[in-house]
Amino acid sequence: MEDSERFPGPVGTPTPSGAGTIKRIRLENFMCHSNLQIELGPRVNFITGQNGSGKSAILTAICVAFGSRAKGTQRAATLKDFIKNGCSHAAVEVEIKNEGHDAFKHDIYGDAIILERRINQSGGSMTLKDHRGRKVAGRKNDIQELIDHFNIDVENPCVVMSQDKSREFLHSGNKKDKFKFFFKATLLQQVNDTLQRNTEGLKSVSAAVDEDEASIKPVEKELKDLQRKIGNMEYLEEISQEIEVLTKKLAWAWVYDVDKEKQEHIVMMDTLKQRVPACQRKIDEQLAKMESLKEKSSKKKGQIDCLIVKALEVKSKQKEFEESISMARKEKIELEEKHKRATNQIDDKEKQVSKLKRQIEEIKEQHLRNTQAEKSETEEKIRELKRTIDAATDSLSRLENEEFGSTDYRDKIEGETDEIAKQISDNERKQNVHRSAIIELQNNRRNKVKHTSSFASRYKSPNYMGNAERQVLVKDYDTAKAVAFDQRMSNVHEVYTSDGYRMFCRESVQTVLPPNQWLSKRLCASFDDQIIDHEQQVQVLAKEAEDLRQRKRDSEGSLHSLGETLRSAKKKRWDAEREVASMKLELEDLERSTDSASMSLPTSTLDELHEEISKIEEEIKHKQTTVEKLQFEIGKAEAKFKALKMSFQNSAKEDFKTLDDAEIELTKIETDLKTAEMQKEHYESVMATKVIVKIENAEAKHRELEDERQERYRKASIICPESHLENLGGASDGLDSSSPEQLSAHLSIRKDRLHKESQQFSESIDDLRMMYEEKENKIQKRRQWCKTLREKLEVCVKALELRWKKFESNKNSARRDLTWNFNDHLGKKGVSGNIKIDYEEKILGVEVKMPQDASNSSVRDTRGLSGGERSFSTLCFALSLHQMIECPFRAMDEFDVFMDAVSRKISLDTLVDFALSHKAQWIFITPHDISMVRQDENIKEAANGSASILGIQRCKFTGSILLFDEQLLENFF
């Protein structure tokens, strides 16, 4: 049966392995190896060598690197036992591929992760390094995170199968041992143990909760007893509370008794004090009257003194007024004379201004007659200069047009030159293409037949024939498409074109494959004819390139001469621009001189005349202002004179009359003042002898009562605040007429009763209540805790039951998958079988029906099979388990033990085909010869031998299979 029929996957095609595969293993002083380094391929790797050469140490090193304990490897008791004899330390370094979408922290580690474990006499350490060898992490959690990410479980026998596990698995016929292997390999054992631990944990928690709930009942009984005692003692508490209330009321009753006495004295004091305001009011009235009269008397005296002084002043002012009248008359005369002089001066200045203005008009008329002739001559020069400028401007425009035309022509030639350069470059590229084609055709023309007799033993089933009668060769792509897809001929398997395209149709899928550039061309014309065609094309292209280069040289010459012409035109344009600018400046100078000549008058003379006119006008304005001021002062002086005269006459008469009236009023005020003083003295004597003495005696008694009240208030406040007393109903025990003596009698009676009743109980009710509250709070907390824990426990139990159901479902699914996979692998050799798993009895039975038993309906157990049949069925069982797990790599040590040559070959072929059909990395360790393994670029063989002692001295590659020099191993042994 062909391999392609057994495994339809991409057998023989290199498939890039995912992240997590092992790229390199390095051992230092580990077991029997001093320094060993092995490079592993991404797919299938065979490590071969004689017994005792250290092959299994490589597998042990992988387990140790990924965190296995020494006892778990079954090779040593402690880690230090792995150190080579005579050495102080050992090191295992595993480089893991970290590429693709499943990479682990690619931004930190890069394309590779180096896992290093160093071992010394005192212990060891593990380190994670990036692809450059720099340390990144060393904690156990970081390493466990890496292992969990790639799902690497070296304890799983299907991931790493050591020598002992291989012998035990292949040799054992015990159903319980096979069940243990299956249960552990599929991780069902781990899940079952976890669920069992969780079940036991929940049971222990439930028992603890039941115990806590049972411990609450005795405490509840104690609470009932305490509650009964508290009920019996509540009567004593009522008496005690009544005593406390009476004590508080009695204390405040003494305070309120003093308050009543104080209130009586306050009423008496208020009655006495009401007399004081009446007497004081009379005294105050007389005092106010006296003050008012005294104030009026002093004011009148002052007024009289002022009037006397004022009368004297009026007499003196009369004399001064008469003198000032005479002086005012003199000033008025002087001001009138000044006014007249100023008016005359203004008239003179106005005449002078008129004279100067006439003089200015005469000067302007004389200047206008002199400048008329000069202006005509200058205008003629300006017209001549403008004509010259216009001619120069026309010449400049013509030069600019010539320059612009030359520039455009130069740009056009430069564009043509660049286009020619591009054509030359394209021509050279085409020549290179044709030359490359010539070289390729010359290489293909050579004889490539090689001697393959030395490799004949490596081919199991050479393929000498192809389906040539169903392959069609056509000329071009369109014809091939029509033959392959449009016509749909039944006998056509695939269609090829002369340029390498391949087309075929599978059911409704149309496939077009482009030419493979790495394969030599087949089914084409003569190589010599194609070489001649390409050489002719090269000659034609070379001639075209020479013509293009000649055109480029001509264009560059034209471009150079055009540049000289353009530079000459620019120089002429610059000279013309400078000449036009010079003429324009000369024209502007003439125009400015004409304007200045027409406006240039004898400015110095005119300015002097205008300045003199301005000064005279300013003087006129100043004189006019002075005249106005003089007129205002004359009017003001006359008004002042009249006002002073009238006011003086009126004030003199009023002052003398006011003085007489003031003297009469002063005499009356002094009489009233004496009467008020006599009344005041009478009321003061009554206040001192009849009112003040009684008030002082009453105030002394009030102070004594206040002191007594404060002392009793202090004592009562110590017993209880007054605000609490209001809540108790006042100080009279519900009776308004109760006195402190009555309250004291009630208090004594209740104290005697409390003393008699309290002798029956030893504990206080407060202690009992405190104890009751503490126990009640404790029980409440315990009940709440038990309730919360019981709810959580129920949730956990439900979740665990759900997980048990899922676990049972997964077990059934695993049983079905294992049976189907086992039958599938057996069916590839025409064998059928069955796997019976009893999870209750924990047994696994394998039954196989061989082809020779087709007539017999009975099924035989594996113990009844031959050695080869049993080995093959056991291998199919192992591969079925491998299909049910996921791990980046798998390793098997001495997997072909107890097999004969035929069984070993069949097993090897099955293993290799299975490994190539999956993307995982496989590492097979065997001491046997594996030369019968077919060649494939995904299969790598490394002969270990004594490489760990001598080092890898020499190696050779044949195809994609790595072989160590066998002569070196023979010399060593």
RAHULIN-V863773 format. One record per backbone hydrogen bond with DSSP energy under -0.5 kcal/mol. CO is the residue of the C=O (numbers start at 1). NH is the residue of the N-H. If there is no record, write none. Layout:
co=CO nh=NH
co=CO nh=NH
This chain:
co=2 nh=6
co=3 nh=7
co=6 nh=8
co=9 nh=11
co=10 nh=13
co=12 nh=14
co=18 nh=21
co=21 nh=23
co=21 nh=97
co=23 nh=40
co=24 nh=95
co=25 nh=38
co=26 nh=93
co=27 nh=36
co=28 nh=91
co=29 nh=31
co=29 nh=84
co=30 nh=33
co=33 nh=30
co=34 nh=29
co=36 nh=27
co=38 nh=25
co=38 nh=40
co=43 nh=922
co=44 nh=940
co=45 nh=924
co=46 nh=48
co=46 nh=942
co=47 nh=926
co=48 nh=944
co=50 nh=53
co=54 nh=58
co=55 nh=58
co=55 nh=59
co=56 nh=60
co=57 nh=61
co=58 nh=62
co=59 nh=63
co=60 nh=64
co=61 nh=65
co=62 nh=66
co=63 nh=68
co=64 nh=67
co=69 nh=73
co=70 nh=73
co=70 nh=75
co=70 nh=76
co=71 nh=74
co=78 nh=81
co=79 nh=82
co=80 nh=83
co=82 nh=31
co=84 nh=87
co=88 nh=121
co=90 nh=119
co=91 nh=28
co=92 nh=117
co=93 nh=26
co=94 nh=96
co=94 nh=115
co=95 nh=23
co=95 nh=24
co=96 nh=113
co=97 nh=20
co=100 nh=103
co=103 nh=105
co=105 nh=108
co=105 nh=109
co=106 nh=110
co=109 nh=112
co=109 nh=131
co=111 nh=98
co=113 nh=96
co=113 nh=115
co=114 nh=116
co=114 nh=129
co=115 nh=94
co=116 nh=127
co=117 nh=92
co=118 nh=125
co=119 nh=90
co=120 nh=123
co=123 nh=120
co=125 nh=118
co=127 nh=116
co=128 nh=136
co=128 nh=137
co=129 nh=114
co=130 nh=133
co=134 nh=130
co=137 nh=128
co=139 nh=143
co=140 nh=144
co=141 nh=145
co=142 nh=146
co=143 nh=147
co=144 nh=148
co=145 nh=149
co=146 nh=150
co=147 nh=151
co=147 nh=152
co=150 nh=888
co=151 nh=153
co=152 nh=154
co=153 nh=156
co=156 nh=159
co=156 nh=160
co=159 nh=891
co=160 nh=162
co=161 nh=893
co=162 nh=166
co=163 nh=167
co=164 nh=168
co=165 nh=169
co=166 nh=170
co=167 nh=171
co=168 nh=172
co=174 nh=178
co=175 nh=179
co=175 nh=844
co=176 nh=180
co=177 nh=181
co=178 nh=182
co=179 nh=183
co=180 nh=184
co=181 nh=185
co=182 nh=186
co=183 nh=188
co=183 nh=189
co=184 nh=187
co=187 nh=191
co=188 nh=192
co=189 nh=193
co=190 nh=194
co=191 nh=195
co=192 nh=196
co=193 nh=197
co=194 nh=198
co=195 nh=199
co=196 nh=200
co=197 nh=201
co=198 nh=202
co=199 nh=203
co=200 nh=204
co=201 nh=205
co=202 nh=206
co=203 nh=207
co=204 nh=208
co=205 nh=209
co=206 nh=210
co=207 nh=211
co=208 nh=212
co=209 nh=213
co=210 nh=214
co=211 nh=215
co=212 nh=216
co=213 nh=216
co=214 nh=217
co=214 nh=218
co=215 nh=219
co=216 nh=220
co=217 nh=221
co=218 nh=222
co=219 nh=223
co=220 nh=224
co=221 nh=225
co=222 nh=226
co=223 nh=227
co=224 nh=228
co=225 nh=229
co=226 nh=230
co=227 nh=231
co=228 nh=232
co=229 nh=233
co=230 nh=234
co=231 nh=234
co=233 nh=237
co=234 nh=238
co=235 nh=239
co=236 nh=240
co=237 nh=241
co=238 nh=242
co=239 nh=243
co=240 nh=244
co=241 nh=245
co=242 nh=246
co=243 nh=247
co=244 nh=248
co=245 nh=249
co=246 nh=250
co=247 nh=251
co=248 nh=252
co=249 nh=253
co=250 nh=254
co=251 nh=255
co=252 nh=256
co=253 nh=257
co=254 nh=258
co=255 nh=259
co=256 nh=260
co=257 nh=261
co=258 nh=262
co=259 nh=263
co=260 nh=264
co=261 nh=265
co=262 nh=266
co=263 nh=267
co=264 nh=268
co=265 nh=269
co=266 nh=270
co=267 nh=271
co=268 nh=272
co=269 nh=273
co=270 nh=274
co=271 nh=275
co=272 nh=275
co=272 nh=276
co=273 nh=277
co=274 nh=278
co=275 nh=279
co=276 nh=280
co=277 nh=281
co=278 nh=282
co=279 nh=283
co=280 nh=284
co=281 nh=285
co=282 nh=286
co=283 nh=287
co=284 nh=288
co=285 nh=289
co=286 nh=290
co=287 nh=291
co=288 nh=292
co=289 nh=293
co=290 nh=294
co=291 nh=295
co=292 nh=296
co=293 nh=297
co=294 nh=298
co=295 nh=299
co=296 nh=300
co=297 nh=301
co=298 nh=302
co=299 nh=303
co=300 nh=304
co=301 nh=305
co=302 nh=306
co=303 nh=307
co=304 nh=308
co=305 nh=309
co=306 nh=310
co=307 nh=311
co=308 nh=312
co=309 nh=313
co=310 nh=314
co=311 nh=315
co=312 nh=316
co=313 nh=317
co=314 nh=318
co=315 nh=319
co=316 nh=320
co=317 nh=321
co=318 nh=322
co=319 nh=323
co=320 nh=324
co=321 nh=325
co=322 nh=326
co=323 nh=327
co=324 nh=328
co=325 nh=329
co=326 nh=330
co=327 nh=331
co=328 nh=332
co=329 nh=333
co=330 nh=334
co=331 nh=335
co=332 nh=336
co=333 nh=337
co=334 nh=338
co=335 nh=339
co=336 nh=340
co=337 nh=341
co=338 nh=342
co=339 nh=343
co=340 nh=344
co=341 nh=345
co=342 nh=346
co=343 nh=347
co=344 nh=348
co=345 nh=349
co=346 nh=350
co=347 nh=351
co=348 nh=352
co=349 nh=353
co=350 nh=354
co=351 nh=355
co=352 nh=356
co=353 nh=357
co=354 nh=358
co=355 nh=359
co=356 nh=360
co=357 nh=361
co=358 nh=362
co=359 nh=363
co=360 nh=364
co=361 nh=365
co=362 nh=366
co=363 nh=367
co=364 nh=368
co=365 nh=369
co=366 nh=370
co=367 nh=371
co=368 nh=372
co=371 nh=375
co=372 nh=376
co=373 nh=377
co=374 nh=378
co=375 nh=379
co=376 nh=380
co=377 nh=381
co=378 nh=382
co=379 nh=383
co=380 nh=384
co=381 nh=385
co=382 nh=386
co=383 nh=387
co=384 nh=388
co=385 nh=389
co=386 nh=390
co=387 nh=391
co=388 nh=392
co=389 nh=393
co=390 nh=394
co=391 nh=395
co=392 nh=396
co=393 nh=397
co=394 nh=398
co=395 nh=399
co=396 nh=400
co=397 nh=401
co=398 nh=402
co=399 nh=403
co=400 nh=404
co=401 nh=405
co=402 nh=406
co=403 nh=407
co=404 nh=408
co=405 nh=409
co=406 nh=410
co=407 nh=411
co=408 nh=412
co=409 nh=413
co=410 nh=414
co=411 nh=415
co=412 nh=416
co=413 nh=417
co=414 nh=418
co=415 nh=419
co=416 nh=420
co=417 nh=421
co=418 nh=422
co=419 nh=423
co=420 nh=424
co=421 nh=425
co=422 nh=426
co=423 nh=427
co=424 nh=428
co=425 nh=429
co=426 nh=430
co=427 nh=431
co=428 nh=432
co=429 nh=433
co=430 nh=434
co=431 nh=435
co=432 nh=436
co=433 nh=437
co=434 nh=438
co=435 nh=439
co=436 nh=440
co=437 nh=441
co=438 nh=442
co=439 nh=443
co=440 nh=444
co=441 nh=445
co=442 nh=446
co=443 nh=446
co=446 nh=448
co=450 nh=452
co=452 nh=455
co=453 nh=456
co=455 nh=458
co=456 nh=459
co=458 nh=460
co=462 nh=464
co=466 nh=468
co=467 nh=470
co=468 nh=471
co=470 nh=493
co=470 nh=494
co=472 nh=496
co=474 nh=498
co=475 nh=498
co=476 nh=480
co=477 nh=481
co=478 nh=482
co=479 nh=483
co=480 nh=484
co=481 nh=485
co=481 nh=486
co=482 nh=487
co=483 nh=489
co=489 nh=492
co=491 nh=493
co=494 nh=472
co=495 nh=503
co=496 nh=474
co=497 nh=500
co=501 nh=497
co=502 nh=513
co=503 nh=495
co=504 nh=511
co=505 nh=507
co=506 nh=509
co=508 nh=510
co=509 nh=506
co=511 nh=504
co=513 nh=502
co=515 nh=517
co=516 nh=519
co=526 nh=530
co=527 nh=531
co=528 nh=532
co=529 nh=533
co=530 nh=534
co=531 nh=535
co=532 nh=536
co=533 nh=537
co=534 nh=538
co=535 nh=539
co=536 nh=540
co=537 nh=541
co=538 nh=542
co=539 nh=543
co=540 nh=544
co=541 nh=545
co=542 nh=546
co=543 nh=547
co=544 nh=548
co=545 nh=549
co=546 nh=550
co=547 nh=551
co=548 nh=552
co=549 nh=553
co=550 nh=554
co=551 nh=555
co=552 nh=556
co=553 nh=557
co=554 nh=558
co=555 nh=559
co=556 nh=560
co=557 nh=561
co=558 nh=562
co=559 nh=563
co=560 nh=564
co=561 nh=565
co=562 nh=566
co=563 nh=567
co=564 nh=568
co=565 nh=569
co=566 nh=570
co=567 nh=571
co=568 nh=572
co=569 nh=573
co=570 nh=574
co=571 nh=575
co=572 nh=576
co=573 nh=577
co=574 nh=578
co=575 nh=579
co=576 nh=580
co=577 nh=581
co=578 nh=582
co=579 nh=583
co=580 nh=584
co=581 nh=585
co=582 nh=586
co=583 nh=587
co=584 nh=588
co=585 nh=589
co=586 nh=590
co=587 nh=591
co=588 nh=592
co=589 nh=593
co=590 nh=594
co=591 nh=595
co=592 nh=596
co=593 nh=597
co=594 nh=598
co=595 nh=599
co=596 nh=600
co=599 nh=601
co=601 nh=603
co=602 nh=606
co=603 nh=607
co=604 nh=608
co=605 nh=609
co=606 nh=610
co=607 nh=611
co=608 nh=612
co=609 nh=613
co=610 nh=614
co=611 nh=615
co=612 nh=616
co=613 nh=617
co=614 nh=618
co=615 nh=619
co=616 nh=620
co=617 nh=621
co=618 nh=622
co=619 nh=623
co=620 nh=624
co=621 nh=625
co=622 nh=626
co=623 nh=627
co=624 nh=628
co=625 nh=629
co=626 nh=630
co=627 nh=631
co=628 nh=632
co=629 nh=633
co=630 nh=634
co=631 nh=635
co=632 nh=636
co=633 nh=637
co=634 nh=638
co=635 nh=639
co=636 nh=640
co=637 nh=641
co=638 nh=642
co=639 nh=643
co=640 nh=644
co=641 nh=645
co=642 nh=646
co=643 nh=647
co=644 nh=648
co=645 nh=649
co=646 nh=650
co=647 nh=651
co=648 nh=652
co=649 nh=653
co=650 nh=654
co=651 nh=655
co=652 nh=656
co=653 nh=657
co=654 nh=658
co=655 nh=659
co=656 nh=660
co=657 nh=661
co=658 nh=662
co=659 nh=663
co=660 nh=664
co=661 nh=665
co=662 nh=666
co=663 nh=667
co=664 nh=668
co=665 nh=669
co=666 nh=670
co=667 nh=671
co=668 nh=672
co=669 nh=673
co=670 nh=674
co=671 nh=675
co=672 nh=676
co=673 nh=677
co=674 nh=678
co=675 nh=679
co=676 nh=680
co=677 nh=681
co=678 nh=682
co=679 nh=683
co=680 nh=684
co=681 nh=685
co=682 nh=686
co=683 nh=687
co=684 nh=688
co=685 nh=689
co=686 nh=690
co=687 nh=691
co=687 nh=692
co=691 nh=695
co=692 nh=696
co=693 nh=697
co=694 nh=698
co=695 nh=699
co=696 nh=700
co=697 nh=701
co=698 nh=702
co=699 nh=703
co=700 nh=704
co=701 nh=705
co=702 nh=706
co=703 nh=707
co=704 nh=708
co=705 nh=709
co=706 nh=710
co=707 nh=711
co=708 nh=712
co=709 nh=713
co=710 nh=714
co=711 nh=715
co=712 nh=716
co=713 nh=717
co=714 nh=718
co=715 nh=719
co=716 nh=720
co=721 nh=724
co=721 nh=725
co=722 nh=726
co=723 nh=727
co=724 nh=728
co=725 nh=728
co=725 nh=730
co=726 nh=729
co=732 nh=735
co=735 nh=738
co=739 nh=743
co=740 nh=744
co=741 nh=745
co=742 nh=746
co=743 nh=747
co=744 nh=748
co=745 nh=749
co=746 nh=750
co=747 nh=751
co=748 nh=752
co=749 nh=753
co=750 nh=754
co=751 nh=755
co=752 nh=756
co=753 nh=757
co=754 nh=758
co=755 nh=759
co=757 nh=760
co=758 nh=761
co=764 nh=768
co=765 nh=769
co=766 nh=770
co=767 nh=771
co=768 nh=772
co=769 nh=773
co=770 nh=774
co=771 nh=775
co=772 nh=776
co=773 nh=777
co=774 nh=778
co=775 nh=779
co=776 nh=780
co=777 nh=781
co=778 nh=782
co=779 nh=783
co=780 nh=784
co=781 nh=785
co=782 nh=786
co=783 nh=787
co=784 nh=788
co=785 nh=789
co=786 nh=790
co=787 nh=791
co=788 nh=792
co=789 nh=793
co=790 nh=794
co=791 nh=795
co=792 nh=796
co=793 nh=797
co=794 nh=798
co=795 nh=799
co=796 nh=800
co=797 nh=801
co=798 nh=802
co=799 nh=803
co=800 nh=804
co=801 nh=805
co=802 nh=806
co=803 nh=807
co=804 nh=808
co=805 nh=809
co=806 nh=810
co=807 nh=811
co=808 nh=812
co=809 nh=813
co=810 nh=814
co=811 nh=815
co=812 nh=816
co=813 nh=817
co=814 nh=818
co=815 nh=819
co=816 nh=820
co=817 nh=821
co=818 nh=822
co=819 nh=823
co=820 nh=824
co=821 nh=825
co=822 nh=826
co=823 nh=827
co=824 nh=828
co=825 nh=828
co=826 nh=829
co=826 nh=831
co=827 nh=830
co=832 nh=849
co=834 nh=847
co=835 nh=837
co=836 nh=845
co=837 nh=839
co=838 nh=842
co=838 nh=843
co=843 nh=838
co=845 nh=836
co=845 nh=847
co=846 nh=862
co=847 nh=834
co=848 nh=850
co=848 nh=860
co=849 nh=832
co=850 nh=853
co=851 nh=854
co=853 nh=856
co=860 nh=848
co=861 nh=864
co=862 nh=865
co=866 nh=870
co=867 nh=871
co=868 nh=872
co=869 nh=873
co=870 nh=874
co=871 nh=875
co=872 nh=876
co=873 nh=877
co=874 nh=878
co=875 nh=879
co=876 nh=880
co=877 nh=881
co=878 nh=882
co=879 nh=883
co=881 nh=884
co=882 nh=885
co=888 nh=921
co=890 nh=923
co=891 nh=161
co=892 nh=925
co=894 nh=897
co=896 nh=899
co=900 nh=904
co=901 nh=905
co=902 nh=906
co=903 nh=907
co=904 nh=908
co=905 nh=909
co=906 nh=910
co=907 nh=911
co=908 nh=912
co=909 nh=913
co=910 nh=914
co=911 nh=915
co=912 nh=916
co=913 nh=917
co=914 nh=918
co=915 nh=918
co=921 nh=890
co=922 nh=45
co=923 nh=892
co=924 nh=47
co=925 nh=894
co=925 nh=895
co=926 nh=49
co=930 nh=933
co=936 nh=939
co=938 nh=44
co=940 nh=46
co=942 nh=48
co=942 nh=944
co=944 nh=947
co=946 nh=949
co=946 nh=950
co=947 nh=951
co=948 nh=34
co=948 nh=35
co=951 nh=953
co=954 nh=965
co=956 nh=963
co=957 nh=959
co=958 nh=961
co=961 nh=958
co=963 nh=956
co=965 nh=969
co=966 nh=970
co=967 nh=971
co=968 nh=972
co=969 nh=973
